[in-house]
Amino acid sequence: MADSQPDAPQPLYAAHEPIFPRKVYGKFRNLKWAIMIVTLGIYYVTPWIRWDRGPSLPDQAVLIDLASRRFFFFWIEIWPHEFYFIAGLLVMAGLGLFLFTSALGRVWCGYACPQTVWTDLFILVERWIEGDRNARLRLHRQKKLDVRKVRLRLTKWISWLLIGLATGGAWVFYFTDAPTLLVDLVTLNAHPVAYTTIATLTGTTFFFGGFAREQICIYACPWPRIQAAMLDEDSLVVGYRDWRGEPRKHSQEAEDGAPQGDCIDCMACVNVCPVGIDIRDGQQLECITCALCIDACDDIMAKIGKPRGLIDYMALTDEENERAGKPPKPILKHILRPRTIMYTALWALVGFGLMFALFIRSDIDMTVAPVRNPTYVMLSDGAIRNTYEVRLRNKHGEDRRFNLTVSGDPAIRLSLEGTPYSSITVPADSMRLQRVYLVAAPGSDAAQVERSDVRLWIEDTLNGDRAYKDTVFNGRDN
């Protein structure tokens, strides 16, 4: 018997094959167009929306003001110490992602992920310039670098760079006044950080949307590897009804009387897939659930006179029922199940909590930090003095005068550094640092014990609003 030849070594990485999706029409493609227009419109237009907050505040509706360390969102203003609002929104975003994934698979990836949205836009521009799938394939396989190929390539790349430039430019407008920054950018008077940020985002958008495309979804994004924990047998994902489509045929006529499935192996589902997979091979990590294969297959089924839905949103439980000749479950039964109800309840709970915290928060606030070095000072008359750094926040759009008082031991009196009065003016929508002294009379309980609980109060003299912070008074340790 002849010696068997050993298998040739396999490369560690497969060479990247560019994917050129074919144009497709249908309800899911139209939905993706609508979502792309809305999301890109929100991203590019939002920094230019004006919102009148008064003379002392920025009039940009959405602004991340790093200089003042505040976040403005229409009528809402988030201060640094209120970061829990941002954390709550991130928790809601995570729960929302879990909810949609458990119900509809990678629907976020297929419709609203920035990588998907910008890739769709780049492919649309590529199709306008170079033609549909077959024309782009011919251009890609053309070895000769003639004038036409150079012209088409340069036109496409310049268009992509302009989209990337608009993307980076829109991003920096969220961090400062957009009209002012635009003038500074054009006149070359903007800060170097702005130009660096725009250049970085232009380059990454150009590369990710134009060249990396599905590689980002498959290799760089961690979500395909996490989503399996979010799915169960009732999750609706894009699938192929192989019990109806197999065995495949290449024409409408059956050969030799053998049973034939509805699938004619036209490859339409593969040719429109933005990640280049064959959904007929079953669920795959690469699938982003964009449903374009459904539109392509439905179009072919209509042309050959077969029922639509050979490729469709379905669940594992549907497969079991349909193979047995039973109708699939109603969509609501797939969506309304314990897991999705739990995610919805948690999402709503966090949302209501944030809304409640937003509406009950006060327009005045303070923080108190005792000065520890030294913890106390003994005055010439035997009184004990403690020093505190108090930060007073005025969230109103006008100057307000705050009156400071102390409660606890009646032997403790309060005084402010730099003024003989117990009140101070805080400018509109700003924070003021004030040093406060608490002095305990000689022989009082507060002066004799090591620690005493006290409460500092501030009161808005205009409307009577009050806020407080608890702290401690350090006396002599006898």
N, C-alpha and C positions, 0 to 999 in steps of 0.2 A: 504494500500500500504506500502511495506517495506521501511524503511528509507534508503536513499541512503548513501553509505559510502563516506566520503570525500577523495579526491585524496591524494595519498601519497606525501609528500614533495619532491621536486626535488633538487638534489644537485646543489650547485652554480657552480661548475666546473666539467666537465665530465672527467673521467679518461682517460689518454692518452693510445691509442692503437697503438703499434708499426706498422709501415707500411713496407712491404717487397715487393717492386716493382718487377714484373717479367721481365725477359730479353725480349727485343723486337728488331726487325730489321725493317729498313725502311729508307726513305730519311731524315726524321726529326731526327731520332736517329743518323744517320751518320753525319748530320749537327752539332748536339750537340757534338759528339765525336771530330769533326774537330775544333770546337770553343774551347772546353776544352783543346785540345792539344796546340792550338795557344796561348790561354790566359795564361795557366800555363807555357808554354815555355817562353813567354815574361817575366812573373813574375820572374821565377827562373834564367833565363840566362842574363837578362839585366844588373845586377850589374857587370858582368864579362866582358862586352864589353869595350875595351880600346879605348881612343880617345886622340891623341897627341895634347896638347894645348901649348906646350913649356915647358921650364925647371922650370918655377915658378908656374905652374898651375897643378892641379890634372889631371891624365890621365884616369880617369874613365868617360865613356860616359854619364852616368846618375848619378848624385850625389847631394844629399841635404846636403850641407856643413854647418852644424849648427854653427861650430866654427867660420867660416868666414862670416856666415849669407848670403850665396849665394846658388843659385840653378843652376846646370850645366845640360844642356840637349844637348848632342852632340856639335854642334858649337854655341849654344845659352847659354848665361850667364845672369842670372837674379839677380840683386842686391836688397837689402832690400827696397830701395826707389822705385823700379819698381814692387812692389807687384801687381800693377794693371794688369800685365800680368797674374798672377795666378788667380786673381779675374775674368778676362775675360775668362780664360779657364773653370773656374767653371760655369760661366754663359752659355758658349757654351755647357757644359755637361748637364746642366739643360734643355736647349732648345732642345738638342738632345733627351733627355729622353722624353720630352713632344711630340716631333715629332714622335718618334717610337711608343709611347703609343697611340697617336691619330690615327695612321695608322694601327697598328698591335696589339693593346692591350699590355699585360704585356710581350712583347717579350724580353725585357731586363731581366726580372726575369727568364724567361724560358731558356735562352741561355747563358747570359754573366754575370749575377750577381755572385759575388764571393761565396755567400752562395750556389747557385745552382751548380757552377763549382766544389767546394770542396765536396759537398754532392754527386755529380755524381761520383767523384773519390773514395770517401769512400764506396759507394754502390758497385762500381766495385770491389774493394778489398774484400769487404764482400762476394760478389758472387763468386770470385775466391776461397776463403777459405772455405766457408760454403755451397756453391751450390746455385742453383736458388731458386725462391720463395718458392716452396713446401718444399724443404730441409731446408730452413731457418725457415719456419713456424714450421716444426716438431721439429727442435732444440729449438725454442723459447718455444714451448708448453711442451717440455720434462721437467718434474719436477725433475727427478733424475739427480743429478750432478755427472756424471761418468767421466772417464778419457778422453774420446773423446770430450765431451762438454767443459771441462776445457781447453783441448789442442786447440780446435778451437777458443774458446773465447780469450785465451791469445794470440794466433797467430794474430787474427784480431786486438785486442787492441794494441799490440806492433806495428803492421803495421801502424795503425792510428797515434800512437804517433810519429813514424818516419816521417810520412807525416807532422804532426804538427810541428815537430822539424825543418824540411826543410823549412816549411812556415815561422816560426819565424826567422830562420837563414837568409833566403833570405831578409826579411824585414830590418834587421839591416844593411845588406850590402849596402843598398841604402844611408846610412848616413855617411859612411866613406869608405876608400879604402878597397875593398873586399878582395884581397889576404892578405893584412896585418892583417886585422881583423880576417880572418880565422885562421892564424897562432897564433894570440893572444888568440883566443877562445880555440884552441886545447891545447895550452901550459898553459892555465889558467891565462893568463896575461891581458885579456881584462878587460875593465871597468865593475864594477858591474851593471851599467845600461844596458849594452848589454846582460848580462845573465838574468837580470830581464825581459827585453823586450822579449827575446826568450822564457823564461818560460811562460810568460803571453800569448803570441800568440800561443805557443804549446798547452796550456791548453784550450784556447778558440776554436782553430781549432778542437781539439779532441772532445770537447763537442758539438759544433755547428754542425759539419759535421757528427759526429758519432751518437749522441743521440737526439739533439734538432731537427735537420733537418727541416721538414715542420713546426714545431712549431715556428721557427724563421720567416718563411714567413707569417704565419697566424697571429701570435700575436705580435711579436716584430717589424716587419717591418711596417712603416706607409704607404708605397706606395699603398697597396691594397685599402686603404680608400681614397687615393687621386686620384687614376686613373680614378674613375668614372667621375670626372670633365674633364678629357682629352678625353673621348670617346663620340661618337655620333652614329647615326643610320648607318653611312657608315664605321665605324671602323671595320676592319677585325679581328675577334676573333674566337677561336675554339668553334664550336657549333655542335649540333646534329640535323639532319633533321628528326624530329619526325613525320612529315607528310608522310615521306617515311618509317620510321622504325616501326611505331606503327600500329596496336597492335603487341606486340612482340610474338615470337613463340620459342619453344624449339627444333623444328626440321624443316626440309625443307618442310615437307608435311603439307598442311593445314588440320585442323581438322573440320569435319562436314561441309565442304564447306564454312566456315567463312573466310572473308578476313583476310589476314595476311600481316604484314609488313616485311621489310627486316631484322630487328634486331632479332637475335635468342637468345638474353639474355645470351650470353656466358660469360659475365663479363670480357672479355679481356681488354676492355677500363679501367675498374676499377682496374684490377690487375696490370697494368703497370703504373698507375698514381702515381707519387712520393709524392703527398699530399693526396692520398686516397679518392678522390671524384668520384662521378658518373656524368660525363659530360652530361648524358641523362636527368638529373634533371634541366638542364638549366645553365645559367651563374651564377657562384658562386664567392664569394670573394676569396676563397682559390685557385682558378685556376691560375696557373702561365703561362699558354699559352705555355707549352713546346711541345705540339702537339704529344706526344708519343701515346696518345689514337688514333690519326689519323692513325699512322703506324699500331697499333694493329688491329683496325677495318678494315682497307684496306686489311690486310693479311687474316682476316676471310672472308671478302666479296669475295676475289679472290678464296678462297677454296670452298665456297658454290655456286660459279658461279653468284654472284650478282655484280652490278656496284659498283666501289669504290666511296668514298665520302659520305658515310652515316654520318660519323663524319669528319668535314673539317673546314678550315678557311672560314668564311662567315660573312656577315653583316645583320643587321635587314632588310635592303632594299632588300637583296637577298631573305630572307625568304618570304617577301610579294610577290615578283615576282614569286618565284618557287611554292608557294602554288597556285598561279593563272595560273600555267602552262607556265610561261614565262621564258626565260633564264636569268641567273644572270648577273649583270653588269660586264663589263670588270674590271680586277683588277686595271688598271691604273685609272679608273674613281673613284674607292674607295680611292685610294692613293692621287691623284691630286685633291684636293678640297680646298676651301678657308682656312680652319684651317691649314692643313699641308703646304700649300704654304706660309702662314704667318709665321709659325714656321721656315720653311726653309729659308725664306728671312731674318728673324731676326738672325738666326744662322749664315748665310753667312755674314751678315752685321757686326756682332761682330768679326767674323773670319778675314774679310778683314781689319777691324779697328786695330786688334792686329798685323796683318802682316805689315800694314802701319807704325804703331808705332815702330815695331821692326826694320824696315829697315831705318827709318829716325833718330833713336836715335843716339846720338853722343858718341864717345869713350872717351870723357872727360866730366866731370860734376862737379858741385859745389853746395853747400848749404851755405847760409849765415844766421847767427843768431846774431843780435846785443846784446851786453852785456848791460843789463838794470840797473845794480847797480854798479856805477852810470850811468845815461843815457849819461852824457858828463862830461869832465874834462876841466877846464880852465887852460891853461898853463901860465907861468910867463909873457910871452909877450902879453897875451890877446887872443891868439889863442884858438880855441875850438877843442877838440879831442874826437872822438868817437871810441869805441873798438868793434870789430866783431870777432866771431868765425867762420872761414871759413873751410869747409870740401872739400877738393879737391880729386876727384876720377879719377884715371888713369885706364882705362879698357884695355889698351894695354898689350901685353905680354912682354914688356920691359920698363925700366925706361924712364920717360919723364920729361923734364924741362918745367914748366909753368911760363909764365910771367903774372903778375897781374897788372891791370890798373883800373882807375876809370873815369867815365864820368858823367857829370852833371854840377855843378858849377865849373868853371875853377880855383877858389880860393882854391879848396880842393885838397890836395896832399895825396898820399898813401905811407905807409911804413909797413914793415913786422917785426914782433918781432923776434929777434935773428939773423938778417942778415941786412947788409946795402943795400942789393940789393932788387929789386922788383920782383925777380924770385926765384923759389924754385923747387927742384927735388922731384917728387912723384915716389915711387917704382912701379915696374910692378904690374899691376892688384891689386891695393890696394888703400886705402883711407888715406889721411894725414890731420891731424887737424893743422891749422895754425891760429895764432892770427894776425889780420890785424888792423892797425890804420889809420883812416882818420882824417886829421887835416885841419881845415878851418882857413885861414889867419885872423888876427884881422881886424875888421871893414868890412869884406866881408858880402855879403847877407846871405850866409849859416850860418855864425856865429851869425847873428843878428835875423834871423827868427826861429820860434820854430821847424819847420820840413822842410827838403828839400829832394826831390827825387834824388837819385843817383843810378848809375848802376855799379856794379863790373864786370870786365871782366877777363877771363883767356884765354891765348893763348898758344897752343902747339908750342914751338919754333922749333920743327922738321918739322912739316907739315903745320903749320899755322891754324889748327882747332881752333875755338873759341867757348866759351860759356859764358853766363852772367846770373846774378841774380839781380833783382831790390830790393832795400832796401831804408831806409831813414836815413838822417843825422839829428841829434838833435842839434839845436843851443840854444842860450839863449832866454828865453821868456821875451821880454821887455814889 
